[in-house]
Amino acid sequence: MLGKRVVAAIIDIVILAVVFFLMSAVFGDAESDTSDGASFSANLDGLPALVYFLLVIGYYIAAEFYLGATPGKKAMGLKVVSDSGPLTIGAVILRNVLRIVDGLPIFYLVGFICAAVRPDNKRIGDIVAKTSVVAA
């Protein structure tokens, strides 16, 4: 299950990276180095950065609450459920706000280690929100 969660997270990150690069091209600073053609940089700051941050949080919350899973989780045959009763918007918001902690220090290291050592593969957000990621 942990491997599927990792692949699902990568899919979601790729989707959000595409949104980031599109927003950078329109509202920020996106450029490639034409001397070697291999370098690319993108940057958002100010209001566009805030909008992107809100889109990221909204992506996870809306997908999990209304669809039961993000596109990455759907692709991997996973869904988010409550450990007791119906999934509530409060639980979904809590598990997703705690992505900030799970994401520390880099690349979701805290969340990955937490999920890897637990038999139920729960990251901190799932533990606190009393949710689980299960096979759909």
Backbone bond lengths (Angstrom), bond angles and torsions (degrees), N, CA, C in turn:
res aa  C-N    CA-C-N  psi(-1)  N-CA   C-N-CA  omega(-1)  CA-C   N-CA-C  phi
1 M - - - 1.460 - - 1.539 111.11 -
2 L 1.337 116.51 -38.28 1.464 119.50 -178.25 1.525 111.14 -62.16
3 G 1.323 116.53 -40.38 1.461 120.25 178.64 1.524 111.66 -61.20
4 K 1.319 116.85 -40.65 1.474 120.54 178.04 1.526 110.70 -65.60
5 R 1.323 116.48 -37.27 1.470 119.67 178.08 1.523 110.94 -65.14
6 V 1.334 116.86 -38.79 1.462 120.72 179.23 1.529 109.69 -64.86
7 V 1.326 117.17 -46.34 1.470 120.09 179.40 1.529 110.19 -63.80
8 A 1.331 117.46 -41.00 1.469 121.13 177.59 1.525 110.39 -59.76
9 A 1.327 116.62 -42.24 1.468 120.75 179.03 1.526 110.97 -64.08
10 I 1.314 116.74 -39.81 1.470 119.95 178.33 1.520 110.64 -63.63
11 I 1.329 117.54 -42.11 1.472 121.11 177.75 1.520 110.12 -59.64
12 D 1.325 116.53 -47.29 1.471 120.11 -179.80 1.525 111.25 -63.73
13 I 1.315 117.16 -39.24 1.469 120.58 179.00 1.523 110.73 -64.84
14 V 1.321 117.56 -39.14 1.465 120.75 177.98 1.530 110.07 -63.52
15 I 1.328 117.40 -44.30 1.467 121.00 177.91 1.525 110.31 -58.87
16 L 1.329 116.56 -47.04 1.464 120.61 -179.27 1.527 111.87 -69.12
17 A 1.322 117.85 -29.88 1.467 120.75 176.57 1.528 110.56 -67.37
18 V 1.325 116.82 -38.28 1.470 120.26 176.81 1.528 109.49 -61.77
19 V 1.334 116.61 -44.43 1.469 120.51 177.52 1.526 109.88 -60.48
20 F 1.329 116.89 -42.78 1.463 120.94 179.19 1.529 111.38 -59.53
21 F 1.317 116.36 -48.38 1.471 119.51 -178.43 1.522 111.70 -65.47
22 L 1.337 117.31 -37.82 1.466 119.87 176.64 1.524 110.64 -64.40
23 M 1.329 116.42 -44.63 1.460 119.45 178.67 1.520 110.93 -65.24
24 S 1.334 117.55 -37.10 1.465 120.64 177.87 1.522 111.04 -63.83
25 A 1.314 116.12 -39.55 1.464 120.06 -179.99 1.523 111.27 -65.82
26 V 1.334 116.87 -35.20 1.464 120.82 -176.51 1.530 112.17 -89.62
27 F 1.340 117.36 -44.69 1.464 121.07 -170.97 1.524 114.53 -112.65
28 G 1.304 117.51 -11.96 1.461 119.26 -172.90 1.501 112.44 -122.69
29 D 1.294 114.06 -136.25 1.452 121.45 -176.10 1.526 107.75 -128.56
30 A 1.328 116.25 104.98 1.455 121.29 177.24 1.518 108.04 -126.84
31 E 1.325 115.42 128.55 1.471 118.44 -179.24 1.521 109.77 -153.37
32 S 1.312 114.49 155.32 1.459 119.75 174.41 1.519 108.35 -118.56
33 D 1.305 115.12 151.41 1.461 121.07 178.45 1.522 107.74 -83.82
34 T 1.310 116.13 111.88 1.458 120.12 -175.59 1.517 113.11 -77.07
35 S 1.317 118.13 -11.31 1.466 119.62 -179.26 1.522 112.12 -70.47
36 D 1.327 117.25 -38.44 1.461 118.85 178.10 1.529 112.40 -118.95
37 G 1.328 117.51 -12.80 1.459 122.15 177.48 1.518 114.54 71.82
38 A 1.314 117.60 -1.33 1.464 120.28 -176.22 1.519 113.04 -102.71
39 S 1.305 118.15 -9.53 1.459 120.81 -177.07 1.523 110.59 -100.87
40 F 1.315 115.32 139.53 1.457 121.27 177.85 1.514 107.91 -144.60
41 S 1.313 116.80 138.78 1.459 119.71 175.56 1.527 108.76 -134.95
42 A 1.316 114.82 148.29 1.459 121.42 178.94 1.517 107.85 -141.42
43 N 1.331 115.82 144.56 1.453 120.47 -176.54 1.521 109.88 -149.62
44 L 1.304 114.98 139.20 1.463 122.13 171.46 1.518 107.34 -127.19
45 D 1.323 117.38 138.05 1.455 119.59 171.94 1.519 109.00 -145.56
46 G 1.310 114.47 168.00 1.460 119.91 -179.40 1.512 112.63 67.33
47 L 1.324 115.68 -141.76 1.467 121.84 -177.17 1.525 112.53 -58.71
48 P 1.333 120.82 -44.50 1.471 119.24 177.96 1.530 113.02 -59.21
49 A 1.322 118.33 -36.30 1.461 121.32 177.20 1.530 110.53 -65.51
50 L 1.325 116.61 -41.87 1.463 120.47 177.53 1.526 110.69 -63.95
51 V 1.325 116.85 -43.08 1.471 120.65 178.61 1.529 109.82 -61.59
52 Y 1.330 117.11 -43.10 1.469 119.78 178.69 1.530 110.81 -61.90
53 F 1.324 117.19 -44.91 1.467 120.92 178.62 1.532 110.76 -57.93
54 L 1.330 116.63 -44.13 1.470 120.58 179.09 1.525 111.26 -66.61
55 L 1.337 117.26 -36.12 1.469 120.74 176.20 1.525 111.21 -63.55
56 V 1.316 116.84 -40.30 1.463 120.80 179.24 1.524 110.32 -62.87
57 I 1.312 116.41 -50.37 1.468 119.81 179.23 1.528 110.01 -61.86
58 G 1.330 116.51 -44.33 1.463 121.20 178.84 1.519 112.97 -61.78
59 Y 1.324 116.84 -37.57 1.472 122.39 178.23 1.528 110.17 -56.12
60 Y 1.324 115.78 -51.79 1.466 119.92 -178.12 1.530 111.59 -67.78
61 I 1.320 116.60 -46.49 1.470 119.76 -176.72 1.525 111.00 -64.52
62 A 1.327 117.76 -50.33 1.471 120.75 -177.80 1.525 111.19 -63.12
63 A 1.326 117.10 -46.36 1.465 119.83 -178.06 1.524 111.39 -62.59
64 E 1.325 116.73 -44.92 1.462 118.86 -177.23 1.526 112.31 -72.45
65 F 1.326 117.34 -36.74 1.464 118.15 -178.46 1.531 111.65 -76.45
66 Y 1.318 116.93 -46.49 1.469 119.48 -175.06 1.530 113.74 -84.89
67 L 1.328 117.38 -31.42 1.465 120.52 -177.27 1.525 113.30 -110.11
68 G 1.332 116.73 -12.16 1.452 120.73 -178.56 1.518 113.65 85.13
69 A 1.331 116.93 -7.10 1.463 120.32 -178.59 1.514 110.03 -167.36
70 T 1.327 115.51 153.48 1.460 120.46 171.58 1.530 107.57 -75.35
71 P 1.327 117.91 166.93 1.469 118.98 175.25 1.528 113.26 -55.21
72 G 1.314 116.88 -37.70 1.465 119.89 177.57 1.522 112.18 -63.25
73 K 1.321 116.42 -45.79 1.466 120.02 178.17 1.526 110.46 -64.09
74 K 1.336 117.30 -42.62 1.472 120.63 177.99 1.525 110.03 -57.89
75 A 1.326 116.94 -46.11 1.464 121.33 -178.93 1.529 111.79 -60.96
76 M 1.323 116.68 -30.42 1.461 121.17 -178.95 1.528 112.79 -95.89
77 G 1.339 117.05 5.52 1.461 120.30 178.08 1.511 114.15 72.42
78 L 1.339 116.30 35.61 1.461 121.86 -179.23 1.516 110.41 -119.41
79 K 1.332 115.70 160.88 1.464 120.84 173.17 1.519 109.39 -150.36
80 V 1.338 115.05 161.27 1.462 122.25 178.82 1.523 107.88 -98.62
81 V 1.333 116.39 131.67 1.464 121.50 178.15 1.521 109.36 -132.78
82 S 1.307 114.93 158.05 1.455 121.07 173.64 1.519 108.54 -81.96
83 D 1.322 116.58 147.40 1.458 120.11 176.85 1.521 111.93 -74.42
84 S 1.354 116.23 -14.32 1.467 119.41 -179.06 1.523 109.50 -149.87
85 G 1.312 116.57 97.07 1.457 120.22 177.07 1.513 113.43 89.90
86 P 1.331 114.93 -165.12 1.470 119.47 -177.96 1.525 112.16 -68.50
87 L 1.308 115.57 150.03 1.451 121.84 177.44 1.525 108.71 -70.58
88 T 1.334 116.64 126.24 1.463 120.74 -178.58 1.520 110.59 -102.83
89 I 1.315 115.87 156.07 1.463 120.59 177.37 1.530 110.36 -61.54
90 G 1.329 117.18 -35.32 1.469 120.97 178.51 1.521 111.83 -61.72
91 A 1.333 116.80 -43.42 1.460 120.90 179.26 1.526 110.62 -65.39
92 V 1.326 116.46 -41.02 1.468 120.34 179.99 1.531 110.26 -65.47
93 I 1.322 116.80 -43.77 1.473 120.00 178.06 1.528 110.15 -61.92
94 L 1.323 117.33 -46.16 1.466 121.25 -178.28 1.528 111.39 -60.88
95 R 1.341 117.55 -47.85 1.475 119.53 -178.19 1.517 111.38 -64.11
96 N 1.331 116.76 -30.28 1.458 119.55 -178.75 1.524 113.26 -85.01
97 V 1.318 118.55 -32.66 1.459 120.23 174.07 1.535 109.31 -64.58
98 L 1.325 116.32 -34.50 1.461 120.01 179.72 1.527 113.18 -75.07
99 R 1.338 117.99 -1.89 1.467 120.40 170.95 1.529 110.00 -58.11
100 I 1.333 115.93 -28.76 1.465 120.41 178.65 1.534 109.70 -60.07
101 V 1.324 117.41 -44.51 1.467 121.73 178.20 1.524 110.07 -71.46
102 D 1.340 117.08 -46.07 1.463 120.64 -179.83 1.522 111.68 -60.83
103 G 1.321 117.25 -28.17 1.454 121.87 -178.13 1.507 115.03 -78.84
104 L 1.323 118.04 -7.86 1.461 121.44 -178.47 1.520 111.12 -74.88
105 P 1.285 121.32 158.37 1.452 126.13 -21.71 1.527 111.44 -73.12
106 I 1.340 116.41 -28.67 1.470 121.55 175.02 1.524 108.88 -151.51
107 F 1.292 117.05 154.33 1.470 123.68 171.46 1.528 114.24 50.75
108 Y 1.327 117.86 40.41 1.463 122.06 177.33 1.529 112.39 57.45
109 L 1.318 117.11 33.94 1.454 120.83 -176.02 1.529 112.41 -62.88
110 V 1.324 118.31 -45.06 1.469 121.04 179.97 1.532 110.17 -62.46
111 G 1.323 116.88 -47.27 1.467 120.68 179.52 1.516 112.25 -62.89
112 F 1.333 116.64 -40.65 1.465 120.39 -179.70 1.525 110.93 -65.17
113 I 1.330 116.94 -46.80 1.466 120.11 179.95 1.520 110.20 -62.43
114 C 1.323 116.84 -44.11 1.463 120.58 179.07 1.532 110.31 -58.61
115 A 1.332 116.99 -48.65 1.465 121.10 -179.45 1.525 111.57 -65.82
116 A 1.329 116.99 -35.99 1.463 120.65 -177.58 1.525 112.76 -68.46
117 V 1.323 117.70 -32.12 1.466 119.82 -177.05 1.524 113.16 -91.08
118 R 1.308 116.63 -9.19 1.469 119.95 -179.75 1.527 110.05 -98.73
119 P 1.310 118.34 136.61 1.467 119.81 179.82 1.542 112.80 -64.60
120 D 1.347 117.04 -24.56 1.464 120.28 179.28 1.529 112.47 -91.93
121 N 1.346 117.50 3.41 1.475 123.99 178.50 1.518 113.96 55.65
122 K 1.319 117.84 33.69 1.462 120.66 179.62 1.520 110.79 -87.97
123 R 1.346 114.90 136.54 1.456 120.17 170.80 1.522 107.08 -88.68
124 I 1.321 117.39 175.02 1.461 121.41 -176.23 1.527 111.39 -57.55
125 G 1.329 117.43 -42.37 1.464 120.73 178.75 1.512 112.79 -57.49
126 D 1.338 117.36 -40.00 1.459 121.00 177.74 1.529 112.55 -68.95
127 I 1.316 115.70 -39.39 1.470 119.82 -179.99 1.519 110.41 -62.53
128 V 1.323 116.33 -50.38 1.471 120.94 -177.01 1.523 111.30 -67.57
129 A 1.329 117.59 -41.02 1.472 121.40 -177.20 1.521 112.86 -82.57
130 K 1.330 116.44 -6.86 1.474 121.94 -177.72 1.526 110.82 58.22
131 T 1.354 114.31 51.15 1.461 121.77 177.14 1.522 108.78 -124.76
132 S 1.336 114.93 164.66 1.449 121.25 176.47 1.518 109.36 -139.30
133 V 1.312 115.74 153.34 1.460 121.46 171.30 1.520 105.64 -105.36
134 V 1.331 115.00 120.71 1.470 121.06 -174.44 1.521 109.98 -128.79
135 A 1.328 115.88 169.19 1.475 120.62 174.74 1.521 108.35 -64.84
136 A 1.321 115.35 137.13 1.465 120.79 -178.76 1.513 111.66 -72.16
